């Protein structure tokens, strides 16, 4: 069913309810007119037959009819007073004071009526006698006339009052209350829609920010890759071997190449194991967790050149350069994060008792190193360096 069909169905049901309410009101009015007509015939008929005192009796009869009808009509509305179902809570609270009063009065009237049920005929007889004395016309017909008016118009008023409340006024009360509740619900709905719209706008901003961040991170990674390509080319095996041997001797190159391949193979094994244990920082815990070992120290300096762009310099030095210096023909392997290539390593030869490499990064990670021909392992977590920004530590 489409929205248009649903709206048409609701309008159709509303028109049917409106028609039913109108029919009920017409039925009550028709019954009222018929009842009043029959009652008035009786009220007027008897005084007409009394030419001397007829006007006085007619006035008393009309007075009794009106008072009896109105009081009984009010009692009928009390019996027919509707009660709203308040099982579902809402921000709008209906005033049910009149309903509660109606409930109390109904119970009181019924209770008194049941208790004094045997006394009611006596009360009616007393009323007839009182009217005879007041009219100064003592006859049994006047008593019957009085009692008949009170009983007839009493039941007529009770019947009309109850049905008018049940079939007409209760629907009007319900419609009035529903309109008030509907207005409150519409206000709340507007607030909810406003909050939803604000949340949608916030979500869109968050998505936009995340998209911008991803674009910046991707751009940063691309730039870092381009920037680090030059430093990587300077640290390839051929360049380093030539620097160490100082010649193109095949035997020397072959021996050093085998040595480098062995270190690279061991570094790959550590990396694979680290990716399983800690995918975010795979070198963590794979190089014996010490930046100082066998009188060798791995150090690093971090320079922030822009937000999210850091220049990192790694060095391996001897802590006892006199008795245990670095060997000038040693080849140092630096193991970096897995995003720095396959395999993510840098090679550096020892110069002036120091081996170093330099590259760019957008965050911290753990670095490992092979020293002393692969017999000494060093490990340094860049996030634990002093004087680095919190942004660098958490990225």
C-alpha positions as CSV (number, residue, x, y, z in Angstrom):
1,X,0.0,0.0,0.0
2,X,1.4,3.4,-1.0
3,X,1.5,6.5,1.1
4,X,-1.3,8.0,-1.0
5,X,-3.5,5.0,-0.5
6,X,-2.8,5.0,3.2
7,X,-3.8,8.7,3.5
8,X,-7.0,8.0,1.5
9,X,-7.9,5.2,3.8
10,X,-7.4,7.3,6.9
11,X,-9.5,10.1,5.4
12,X,-12.2,7.6,4.6
13,X,-12.2,6.2,8.1
14,X,-12.3,9.7,9.5
15,X,-15.4,10.5,7.4
16,X,-17.1,7.3,8.5
17,X,-16.5,8.1,12.2
18,X,-17.8,11.7,11.6
19,X,-20.9,10.3,9.9
20,X,-21.5,7.8,12.7
21,X,-21.1,10.6,15.3
22,X,-23.6,12.8,13.4
23,X,-26.1,9.9,13.2
24,X,-25.8,9.3,16.9
25,X,-26.4,12.9,17.7
26,X,-29.4,13.1,15.4
27,X,-30.8,9.9,17.1
28,X,-30.4,11.4,20.6
29,X,-32.0,14.7,19.5
30,X,-34.9,12.9,17.9
31,X,-35.5,10.8,21.0
32,X,-35.3,14.0,23.1
33,X,-37.9,15.8,21.0
34,X,-40.3,12.8,21.1
35,X,-39.9,12.4,24.8
36,X,-40.5,16.1,25.5
37,X,-43.5,16.1,23.2
38,X,-45.1,13.2,25.0
39,X,-44.2,14.6,28.4
40,X,-45.5,18.1,27.6
41,X,-48.8,16.7,26.4
42,X,-49.3,15.2,29.8
43,X,-48.0,18.3,31.7
44,X,-50.4,20.6,29.8
45,X,-53.3,18.2,29.4
46,X,-54.3,17.9,33.1
47,X,-54.2,21.7,34.0
48,X,-56.4,22.4,31.0
49,X,-59.2,20.4,32.6
50,X,-59.0,22.7,35.7
51,X,-60.2,26.1,34.5
52,X,-60.1,27.8,37.9
53,X,-56.6,26.6,39.0
54,X,-55.2,25.3,35.8
55,X,-52.6,28.1,35.3
56,X,-51.1,27.5,38.7
57,X,-51.0,23.7,38.3
58,X,-49.5,24.1,34.8
59,X,-46.7,26.3,36.1
60,X,-45.9,23.9,38.9
61,X,-46.0,21.0,36.5
62,X,-43.5,22.7,34.1
63,X,-41.3,23.6,37.0
64,X,-41.3,20.0,38.3
65,X,-40.7,18.7,34.7
66,X,-37.7,21.0,34.1
67,X,-36.1,20.4,37.5
68,X,-36.6,16.7,37.3
69,X,-35.3,16.5,33.7
70,X,-32.2,18.6,34.4
71,X,-31.2,16.9,37.6
72,X,-31.6,13.4,36.0
73,X,-29.8,14.6,32.8
74,X,-26.9,15.6,34.9
75,X,-27.0,12.3,36.8
76,X,-27.1,10.5,33.4
77,X,-23.9,12.3,32.2
78,X,-22.2,11.2,35.4
79,X,-23.0,7.6,34.7
80,X,-21.9,8.0,31.1
81,X,-18.7,10.0,31.8
82,X,-15.9,8.3,29.6
83,X,-12.6,7.2,31.1
84,X,-9.4,7.6,29.0
85,X,-7.0,4.7,28.9
86,X,-3.7,6.1,30.2
87,X,-1.7,2.9,29.9
88,X,0.7,4.5,27.4
89,X,2.7,7.3,28.9
90,X,3.1,10.6,27.1
91,X,4.5,14.0,27.7
92,X,1.0,15.4,27.7
93,X,-1.0,14.6,30.8
94,X,-4.8,14.8,30.6
95,X,-6.8,16.3,33.4
96,X,-9.1,13.5,34.7
97,X,-10.4,15.4,37.8
98,X,-14.0,15.5,36.4
99,X,-13.9,11.8,35.6
100,X,-12.8,11.1,39.2
101,X,-15.5,13.3,40.6
102,X,-18.1,11.6,38.3
103,X,-16.9,8.2,39.6
104,X,-17.2,9.3,43.2
105,X,-20.7,10.8,42.8
106,X,-21.9,7.8,40.8
107,X,-20.9,5.5,43.5
108,X,-22.5,7.7,46.2
109,X,-25.8,8.1,44.3
110,X,-26.0,4.4,43.6
111,X,-25.2,3.6,47.2
112,X,-27.7,6.0,48.6
113,X,-30.3,4.8,46.1
114,X,-29.9,1.1,47.2
115,X,-29.9,2.0,50.9
116,X,-33.0,4.1,50.6
117,X,-34.8,2.0,47.9
118,X,-37.7,1.2,50.2
119,X,-38.1,4.9,51.1
120,X,-38.4,6.2,47.5
121,X,-42.2,5.6,47.2
122,X,-42.7,7.5,50.5
123,X,-40.6,10.4,49.2
124,X,-42.7,10.6,46.0
125,X,-46.0,10.5,48.0
126,X,-44.7,13.3,50.3
127,X,-43.8,15.3,47.2
128,X,-47.3,14.9,45.8
129,X,-48.8,16.0,49.1
130,X,-46.5,18.9,49.4
131,X,-47.5,20.1,45.9
132,X,-51.2,19.7,46.8
133,X,-50.8,21.9,49.9
134,X,-48.8,24.5,47.9
135,X,-51.4,24.6,45.2
136,X,-54.3,24.6,47.7
137,X,-56.0,21.9,45.6
138,X,-56.3,18.7,47.6
139,X,-57.1,15.8,45.2
140,X,-55.5,12.4,44.5
141,X,-55.2,13.3,40.8
142,X,-52.8,16.1,41.6
143,X,-50.6,13.7,43.6
144,X,-50.6,11.3,40.6
145,X,-49.9,14.2,38.3
146,X,-46.9,15.3,40.3
147,X,-45.4,11.8,40.8
148,X,-45.9,11.0,37.1
149,X,-44.1,14.2,36.0
150,X,-41.2,13.6,38.3
151,X,-40.8,9.9,37.4
152,X,-41.3,10.4,33.7
153,X,-39.0,13.4,33.2
154,X,-36.5,11.8,35.7
155,X,-36.1,8.7,33.6
156,X,-36.2,10.7,30.4
157,X,-33.5,13.0,31.6
158,X,-31.4,10.1,32.9
159,X,-31.8,8.2,29.5
160,X,-31.0,11.3,27.4
161,X,-28.1,12.4,29.6
162,X,-26.4,9.0,29.6
163,X,-26.8,8.4,25.9
164,X,-25.8,12.0,25.0
165,X,-22.7,11.7,27.1
166,X,-21.9,8.2,25.7
167,X,-22.7,8.8,22.0
168,X,-22.0,12.5,21.5
169,X,-20.0,14.3,24.2
170,X,-17.6,11.5,24.9
171,X,-16.5,11.6,21.2
172,X,-16.1,15.3,21.3
173,X,-14.0,15.0,24.5
174,X,-11.9,12.3,22.8
175,X,-11.4,14.4,19.7
176,X,-10.4,17.4,21.8
177,X,-8.0,15.4,23.9
178,X,-6.6,13.7,20.8
179,X,-6.0,17.0,19.1
180,X,-4.1,18.3,22.1
181,X,-2.0,15.1,22.3
182,X,-1.5,15.2,18.5
183,X,-0.1,18.7,18.8
184,X,2.3,17.6,21.5
185,X,3.3,14.6,19.5
186,X,3.9,16.8,16.4
187,X,6.1,19.1,18.5
188,X,8.1,16.1,19.8
189,X,8.3,14.7,16.3
190,X,9.7,18.0,15.0
191,X,12.3,17.9,17.8
192,X,13.2,14.3,16.9
193,X,13.4,15.2,13.2
194,X,15.6,18.2,14.0
195,X,17.9,16.0,16.2
196,X,18.1,13.4,13.4
197,X,18.9,16.1,10.8
198,X,21.6,17.4,13.1
199,X,23.0,13.9,13.6
200,X,22.9,13.3,9.8
201,X,24.9,16.6,9.3
202,X,27.4,15.5,12.0
203,X,27.7,12.1,10.4
204,X,28.3,13.7,7.0
205,X,31.0,16.0,8.6
206,X,32.6,13.0,10.3
207,X,32.6,11.1,7.0
208,X,34.0,14.1,5.2
209,X,36.7,14.5,7.9
210,X,37.6,10.8,7.7
211,X,37.7,11.0,3.9
212,X,40.1,14.0,4.1
213,X,42.2,12.2,6.7
214,X,42.4,9.1,4.5
215,X,43.3,11.2,1.5
216,X,46.0,13.0,3.5
217,X,47.4,9.7,4.9
218,X,47.4,8.2,1.4
219,X,49.1,11.3,0.0
220,X,51.6,11.2,2.9
221,X,52.4,7.5,2.2
222,X,52.9,8.2,-1.5
223,X,55.2,11.2,-0.7
224,X,57.1,9.1,1.8
225,X,57.6,6.3,-0.6
226,X,58.9,8.7,-3.2
227,X,61.2,10.5,-0.7
228,X,62.5,7.2,0.7
229,X,63.2,5.7,-2.7
230,X,66.4,7.8,-3.0
231,X,67.7,6.8,0.4
232,X,66.8,3.1,-0.3
233,X,68.8,3.2,-3.5
234,X,71.8,4.5,-1.6
235,X,71.5,1.6,0.8
236,X,71.2,-1.3,-1.7
237,X,73.5,-4.3,-1.5
238,X,75.6,-3.3,-4.5
239,X,76.3,0.2,-3.3
240,X,77.2,-0.9,0.2
241,X,79.4,-3.9,-0.9
242,X,81.3,-1.6,-3.2
243,X,81.8,0.9,-0.4
244,X,83.1,-1.8,1.9
245,X,85.4,-3.7,-0.5
246,X,86.5,-0.6,-2.4
247,X,86.8,-2.8,-5.5
248,X,84.9,-5.0,-7.8
249,X,86.5,-8.3,-6.6
250,X,84.1,-11.1,-7.3
251,X,85.1,-13.2,-4.4
252,X,84.7,-10.4,-1.9
253,X,81.4,-9.5,-3.3
254,X,80.2,-13.1,-3.3
255,X,81.1,-13.5,0.4
256,X,79.4,-10.3,1.5
257,X,76.4,-11.0,-0.6
258,X,75.9,-14.4,1.1
259,X,76.4,-12.7,4.4
260,X,73.7,-10.1,3.6
261,X,71.3,-12.7,2.2
262,X,71.6,-14.6,5.5
263,X,70.8,-11.5,7.6
264,X,67.9,-10.7,5.3
265,X,66.5,-14.2,5.6
266,X,66.7,-14.0,9.4
267,X,65.1,-10.5,9.3
268,X,62.2,-11.9,7.2
269,X,61.6,-14.7,9.6
270,X,61.4,-12.2,12.5
271,X,59.1,-10.0,10.5
272,X,56.7,-12.9,9.7
273,X,56.6,-13.9,13.3
274,X,56.0,-10.3,14.3
275,X,53.1,-9.8,11.9
276,X,51.4,-12.7,13.6
277,X,52.0,-11.5,17.1
278,X,51.6,-7.7,16.6
279,X,50.4,-6.7,13.2
280,X,50.6,-2.9,13.9
281,X,54.2,-3.1,15.1
282,X,55.7,-6.3,13.8
283,X,59.3,-5.7,14.8
284,X,58.2,-5.3,18.5
285,X,59.8,-7.9,20.7
286,X,61.7,-9.7,17.9
287,X,65.1,-8.2,18.5
288,X,65.6,-9.0,22.2
289,X,64.0,-5.8,23.4
290,X,67.2,-3.9,24.1
291,X,68.7,-0.9,22.4
292,X,72.1,-1.6,24.1
293,X,73.6,-5.1,23.8
294,X,77.3,-6.3,23.7
295,X,78.5,-2.7,24.0
296,X,76.6,-1.7,20.9
297,X,73.8,0.9,21.0
298,X,71.0,1.7,18.6
299,X,69.9,5.4,18.8
300,X,67.5,7.6,16.9
301,X,66.6,11.2,16.4
302,X,63.2,12.4,15.2
303,X,62.7,15.8,13.5
304,X,59.2,17.0,12.7
305,X,59.3,18.7,9.4
306,X,55.6,19.1,9.0
307,X,52.4,17.8,10.7
308,X,52.5,14.1,10.1
309,X,55.9,14.1,8.4
310,X,59.0,13.2,10.4
311,X,62.6,12.8,9.4
312,X,64.2,9.9,11.3
313,X,67.9,9.2,11.7
314,X,69.1,5.8,13.0
315,X,72.6,5.2,14.3
316,X,74.5,2.2,15.7
317,X,77.5,3.1,17.8
318,X,79.8,1.4,20.2
319,X,79.5,2.2,23.9
320,X,83.2,1.2,24.4
321,X,84.9,2.5,21.2
322,X,88.4,2.1,22.6
323,X,88.3,-1.6,23.7
324,X,85.4,-2.8,21.6
325,X,85.0,-0.6,18.5
326,X,82.8,-1.3,15.6
327,X,84.5,-3.2,12.8
328,X,85.0,-1.0,9.7
329,X,84.2,-3.9,7.4
330,X,81.0,-4.8,9.3
331,X,77.6,-4.4,7.5
332,X,74.7,-3.1,9.7
333,X,71.2,-4.2,8.8
334,X,68.3,-2.0,10.0
335,X,64.8,-3.7,10.1
336,X,62.0,-1.2,9.7
337,X,58.2,-1.3,9.6
338,X,56.7,-3.6,7.0
339,X,55.3,-0.6,5.1
340,X,58.9,0.3,4.1
341,X,59.2,-2.2,1.3
342,X,59.7,-6.0,0.8
343,X,61.8,-6.6,2.7
344,X,61.7,-3.5,4.8
345,X,65.4,-3.2,5.5
346,X,68.2,-0.6,5.2
347,X,71.9,-1.5,4.9
348,X,74.7,0.7,6.2
349,X,78.5,0.3,6.5
350,X,80.5,1.5,9.4
351,X,82.2,4.9,9.0
352,X,84.0,6.7,11.8
353,X,82.8,4.2,14.3
354,X,79.2,4.8,13.3
355,X,76.6,3.2,11.0
356,X,73.5,5.3,10.2
357,X,70.6,5.5,7.8
358,X,68.0,8.2,7.3
359,X,64.4,8.1,6.1
360,X,60.9,9.8,6.4
361,X,57.9,8.5,8.3
362,X,54.4,9.6,9.4
363,X,54.5,7.8,12.8
364,X,56.4,5.7,15.3
365,X,57.3,2.0,15.2
366,X,59.9,-0.4,16.5
367,X,63.3,-0.8,14.7
368,X,65.6,-3.8,14.9
369,X,69.3,-4.1,13.9
370,X,71.9,-6.7,13.2
371,X,75.5,-5.8,14.3
372,X,78.8,-7.6,14.6
373,X,78.3,-9.7,11.5
374,X,74.7,-10.6,12.6
375,X,75.7,-11.8,16.1
376,X,74.3,-8.9,18.0
377,X,70.7,-7.8,17.9
378,X,69.4,-4.4,18.9
379,X,65.8,-3.1,19.3
380,X,64.4,0.4,19.7
381,X,60.8,1.6,20.0
382,X,60.6,5.1,18.5
383,X,57.5,5.8,20.5
384,X,59.6,5.6,23.7
385,X,62.0,8.3,22.7
386,X,62.1,11.5,24.8
387,X,61.1,14.8,23.3
388,X,58.8,13.4,20.6
389,X,55.2,14.6,20.1
390,X,52.2,12.7,21.2
391,X,50.9,12.7,17.6
392,X,54.1,10.8,16.6
393,X,53.7,8.3,19.4
394,X,50.1,7.3,18.6
395,X,50.5,7.1,14.8
